[in-house]
Amino acid sequence: MADYTTFIPKELFSELTGLQIILAIVIILILIFIGYRIYETSNKKRKPESF
């Protein structure tokens, strides 16, 4: 596990509330979902459906 405290101060970690952590997780999930949708649609354009 990398030591993130080298470039992120410890005060920032102590100020993180549960809400901010939940928001960060939700944003990451949304970004992953959007990226997956873009990847899926670009794959459909390249090759036709096998059905």
Backbone as XML, in Angstrom:
<?xml version="1.0"?>
<chain id="A" units="angstrom">
  <residue number="1" name="MET">
    <atom name="N" x="0.849" y="-1.207" z="0.000"/>
    <atom name="CA" x="0.000" y="0.000" z="0.000"/>
    <atom name="C" x="0.876" y="1.246" z="0.000"/>
  </residue>
  <residue number="2" name="ALA">
    <atom name="N" x="0.596" y="2.142" z="-0.909"/>
    <atom name="CA" x="1.404" y="3.359" z="-1.017"/>
    <atom name="C" x="1.085" y="4.308" z="0.136"/>
  </residue>
  <residue number="3" name="ASP">
    <atom name="N" x="2.063" y="5.114" z="0.499"/>
    <atom name="CA" x="1.879" y="6.074" z="1.584"/>
    <atom name="C" x="1.420" y="7.393" z="0.983"/>
  </residue>
  <residue number="4" name="TYR">
    <atom name="N" x="0.116" y="7.651" z="1.062"/>
    <atom name="CA" x="-0.433" y="8.859" z="0.451"/>
    <atom name="C" x="-0.173" y="10.100" z="1.297"/>
  </residue>
  <residue number="5" name="THR">
    <atom name="N" x="0.302" y="9.924" z="2.536"/>
    <atom name="CA" x="0.517" y="11.078" z="3.411"/>
    <atom name="C" x="1.688" y="11.923" z="2.943"/>
  </residue>
  <residue number="6" name="THR">
    <atom name="N" x="2.470" y="11.421" z="1.966"/>
    <atom name="CA" x="3.609" y="12.198" z="1.488"/>
    <atom name="C" x="3.144" y="13.436" z="0.739"/>
  </residue>
  <residue number="7" name="PHE">
    <atom name="N" x="2.036" y="13.331" z="-0.007"/>
    <atom name="CA" x="1.551" y="14.496" z="-0.752"/>
    <atom name="C" x="0.166" y="14.949" z="-0.314"/>
  </residue>
  <residue number="8" name="ILE">
    <atom name="N" x="-0.473" y="14.226" z="0.624"/>
    <atom name="CA" x="-1.751" y="14.675" z="1.180"/>
    <atom name="C" x="-1.560" y="14.845" z="2.691"/>
  </residue>
  <residue number="9" name="PRO">
    <atom name="N" x="-1.748" y="16.053" z="3.215"/>
    <atom name="CA" x="-1.551" y="16.267" z="4.648"/>
    <atom name="C" x="-2.533" y="15.461" z="5.493"/>
  </residue>
  <residue number="10" name="LYS">
    <atom name="N" x="-2.099" y="15.095" z="6.687"/>
    <atom name="CA" x="-2.944" y="14.291" z="7.578"/>
    <atom name="C" x="-4.166" y="15.078" z="8.042"/>
  </residue>
  <residue number="11" name="GLU">
    <atom name="N" x="-4.057" y="16.419" z="8.103"/>
    <atom name="CA" x="-5.209" y="17.215" z="8.531"/>
    <atom name="C" x="-6.381" y="17.029" z="7.570"/>
  </residue>
  <residue number="12" name="LEU">
    <atom name="N" x="-6.066" y="16.828" z="6.283"/>
    <atom name="CA" x="-7.124" y="16.637" z="5.295"/>
    <atom name="C" x="-7.882" y="15.342" z="5.570"/>
  </residue>
  <residue number="13" name="PHE">
    <atom name="N" x="-7.158" y="14.304" z="5.956"/>
    <atom name="CA" x="-7.803" y="13.029" z="6.252"/>
    <atom name="C" x="-8.686" y="13.134" z="7.486"/>
  </residue>
  <residue number="14" name="SER">
    <atom name="N" x="-8.230" y="13.867" z="8.503"/>
    <atom name="CA" x="-9.010" y="13.974" z="9.731"/>
    <atom name="C" x="-10.264" y="14.816" z="9.521"/>
  </residue>
  <residue number="15" name="GLU">
    <atom name="N" x="-10.232" y="15.725" z="8.517"/>
    <atom name="CA" x="-11.401" y="16.562" z="8.261"/>
    <atom name="C" x="-12.421" y="15.875" z="7.361"/>
  </residue>
  <residue number="16" name="LEU">
    <atom name="N" x="-12.035" y="14.752" z="6.752"/>
    <atom name="CA" x="-12.976" y="14.040" z="5.881"/>
    <atom name="C" x="-14.129" y="13.476" z="6.704"/>
  </residue>
  <residue number="17" name="THR">
    <atom name="N" x="-15.343" y="13.867" z="6.350"/>
    <atom name="CA" x="-16.508" y="13.321" z="7.026"/>
    <atom name="C" x="-17.038" y="12.126" z="6.247"/>
  </residue>
  <residue number="18" name="GLY">
    <atom name="N" x="-17.958" y="11.401" z="6.867"/>
    <atom name="CA" x="-18.555" y="10.261" z="6.185"/>
    <atom name="C" x="-19.267" y="10.676" z="4.913"/>
  </residue>
  <residue number="19" name="LEU">
    <atom name="N" x="-19.895" y="11.860" z="4.945"/>
    <atom name="CA" x="-20.619" y="12.337" z="3.766"/>
    <atom name="C" x="-19.677" y="12.577" z="2.601"/>
  </residue>
  <residue number="20" name="GLN">
    <atom name="N" x="-18.523" y="13.173" z="2.869"/>
    <atom name="CA" x="-17.558" y="13.430" z="1.801"/>
    <atom name="C" x="-17.035" y="12.126" z="1.215"/>
  </residue>
  <residue number="21" name="ILE">
    <atom name="N" x="-16.818" y="11.128" z="2.077"/>
    <atom name="CA" x="-16.336" y="9.831" z="1.593"/>
    <atom name="C" x="-17.403" y="9.178" z="0.712"/>
  </residue>
  <residue number="22" name="ILE">
    <atom name="N" x="-18.666" y="9.255" z="1.157"/>
    <atom name="CA" x="-19.760" y="8.681" z="0.368"/>
    <atom name="C" x="-19.883" y="9.403" z="-0.970"/>
  </residue>
  <residue number="23" name="LEU">
    <atom name="N" x="-19.768" y="10.737" z="-0.949"/>
    <atom name="CA" x="-19.837" y="11.511" z="-2.193"/>
    <atom name="C" x="-18.725" y="11.111" z="-3.140"/>
  </residue>
  <residue number="24" name="ALA">
    <atom name="N" x="-17.519" y="10.929" z="-2.608"/>
    <atom name="CA" x="-16.385" y="10.548" z="-3.453"/>
    <atom name="C" x="-16.632" y="9.180" z="-4.086"/>
  </residue>
  <residue number="25" name="ILE">
    <atom name="N" x="-17.164" y="8.234" z="-3.309"/>
    <atom name="CA" x="-17.436" y="6.896" z="-3.840"/>
    <atom name="C" x="-18.502" y="6.970" z="-4.930"/>
  </residue>
  <residue number="26" name="VAL">
    <atom name="N" x="-19.548" y="7.778" z="-4.703"/>
    <atom name="CA" x="-20.622" y="7.910" z="-5.692"/>
    <atom name="C" x="-20.086" y="8.518" z="-6.985"/>
  </residue>
  <residue number="27" name="ILE">
    <atom name="N" x="-19.245" y="9.548" z="-6.863"/>
    <atom name="CA" x="-18.673" y="10.191" z="-8.055"/>
    <atom name="C" x="-17.818" y="9.196" z="-8.830"/>
  </residue>
  <residue number="28" name="ILE">
    <atom name="N" x="-17.019" y="8.392" z="-8.110"/>
    <atom name="CA" x="-16.168" y="7.398" z="-8.774"/>
    <atom name="C" x="-17.036" y="6.366" z="-9.500"/>
  </residue>
  <residue number="29" name="LEU">
    <atom name="N" x="-18.115" y="5.923" z="-8.845"/>
    <atom name="CA" x="-18.998" y="4.945" z="-9.483"/>
    <atom name="C" x="-19.655" y="5.523" z="-10.727"/>
  </residue>
  <residue number="30" name="ILE">
    <atom name="N" x="-20.062" y="6.803" z="-10.663"/>
    <atom name="CA" x="-20.679" y="7.443" z="-11.833"/>
    <atom name="C" x="-19.673" y="7.534" z="-12.972"/>
  </residue>
  <residue number="31" name="LEU">
    <atom name="N" x="-18.429" y="7.900" z="-12.646"/>
    <atom name="CA" x="-17.399" y="8.006" z="-13.684"/>
    <atom name="C" x="-17.132" y="6.647" z="-14.319"/>
  </residue>
  <residue number="32" name="ILE">
    <atom name="N" x="-17.081" y="5.587" z="-13.500"/>
    <atom name="CA" x="-16.860" y="4.240" z="-14.035"/>
    <atom name="C" x="-18.027" y="3.847" z="-14.942"/>
  </residue>
  <residue number="33" name="PHE">
    <atom name="N" x="-19.263" y="4.173" z="-14.513"/>
    <atom name="CA" x="-20.444" y="3.831" z="-15.310"/>
    <atom name="C" x="-20.434" y="4.567" z="-16.640"/>
  </residue>
  <residue number="34" name="ILE">
    <atom name="N" x="-20.120" y="5.869" z="-16.618"/>
    <atom name="CA" x="-20.076" y="6.653" z="-17.860"/>
    <atom name="C" x="-18.981" y="6.107" z="-18.781"/>
  </residue>
  <residue number="35" name="GLY">
    <atom name="N" x="-17.820" y="5.813" z="-18.213"/>
    <atom name="CA" x="-16.732" y="5.268" z="-19.020"/>
    <atom name="C" x="-17.104" y="3.928" z="-19.634"/>
  </residue>
  <residue number="36" name="TYR">
    <atom name="N" x="-17.824" y="3.095" z="-18.874"/>
    <atom name="CA" x="-18.242" y="1.795" z="-19.402"/>
    <atom name="C" x="-19.252" y="1.964" z="-20.527"/>
  </residue>
  <residue number="37" name="ARG">
    <atom name="N" x="-20.185" y="2.913" z="-20.385"/>
    <atom name="CA" x="-21.178" y="3.154" z="-21.429"/>
    <atom name="C" x="-20.513" y="3.641" z="-22.712"/>
  </residue>
  <residue number="38" name="ILE">
    <atom name="N" x="-19.541" y="4.550" z="-22.585"/>
    <atom name="CA" x="-18.825" y="5.056" z="-23.756"/>
    <atom name="C" x="-18.067" y="3.904" z="-24.425"/>
  </residue>
  <residue number="39" name="TYR">
    <atom name="N" x="-17.416" y="3.063" z="-23.609"/>
    <atom name="CA" x="-16.675" y="1.914" z="-24.141"/>
    <atom name="C" x="-17.620" y="0.942" z="-24.847"/>
  </residue>
  <residue number="40" name="GLU">
    <atom name="N" x="-18.801" y="0.736" z="-24.260"/>
    <atom name="CA" x="-19.769" y="-0.196" z="-24.832"/>
    <atom name="C" x="-20.297" y="0.321" z="-26.165"/>
  </residue>
  <residue number="41" name="THR">
    <atom name="N" x="-20.633" y="1.608" z="-26.238"/>
    <atom name="CA" x="-21.181" y="2.156" z="-27.479"/>
    <atom name="C" x="-20.118" y="2.202" z="-28.566"/>
  </residue>
  <residue number="42" name="SER">
    <atom name="N" x="-18.867" y="2.468" z="-28.202"/>
    <atom name="CA" x="-17.808" y="2.499" z="-29.216"/>
    <atom name="C" x="-17.549" y="1.090" z="-29.750"/>
  </residue>
  <residue number="43" name="ASN">
    <atom name="N" x="-17.734" y="0.067" z="-28.916"/>
    <atom name="CA" x="-17.577" y="-1.307" z="-29.382"/>
    <atom name="C" x="-18.690" y="-1.684" z="-30.351"/>
  </residue>
  <residue number="44" name="LYS">
    <atom name="N" x="-19.903" y="-1.200" z="-30.093"/>
    <atom name="CA" x="-21.025" y="-1.523" z="-30.975"/>
    <atom name="C" x="-20.844" y="-0.874" z="-32.337"/>
  </residue>
  <residue number="45" name="LYS">
    <atom name="N" x="-20.220" y="0.293" z="-32.381"/>
    <atom name="CA" x="-20.001" y="0.949" z="-33.670"/>
    <atom name="C" x="-18.961" y="0.193" z="-34.491"/>
  </residue>
  <residue number="46" name="ARG">
    <atom name="N" x="-17.954" y="-0.366" z="-33.820"/>
    <atom name="CA" x="-16.869" y="-1.039" z="-34.533"/>
    <atom name="C" x="-17.342" y="-2.346" z="-35.170"/>
  </residue>
  <residue number="47" name="LYS">
    <atom name="N" x="-18.060" y="-3.172" z="-34.412"/>
    <atom name="CA" x="-18.484" y="-4.472" z="-34.939"/>
    <atom name="C" x="-19.989" y="-4.652" z="-34.731"/>
  </residue>
  <residue number="48" name="PRO">
    <atom name="N" x="-20.681" y="-5.255" z="-35.673"/>
    <atom name="CA" x="-22.133" y="-5.457" z="-35.530"/>
    <atom name="C" x="-22.443" y="-6.496" z="-34.456"/>
  </residue>
  <residue number="49" name="GLU">
    <atom name="N" x="-23.682" y="-6.461" z="-33.992"/>
    <atom name="CA" x="-24.105" y="-7.415" z="-32.967"/>
    <atom name="C" x="-24.072" y="-8.845" z="-33.513"/>
  </residue>
  <residue number="50" name="SER">
    <atom name="N" x="-23.694" y="-9.783" z="-32.666"/>
    <atom name="CA" x="-23.585" y="-11.172" z="-33.109"/>
    <atom name="C" x="-24.933" y="-11.882" z="-33.093"/>
  </residue>
  <residue number="51" name="PHE">
    <atom name="N" x="-25.979" y="-11.223" z="-32.582"/>
    <atom name="CA" x="-27.285" y="-11.873" z="-32.506"/>
    <atom name="C" x="-27.961" y="-11.883" z="-33.869"/>
  </residue>
</chain>
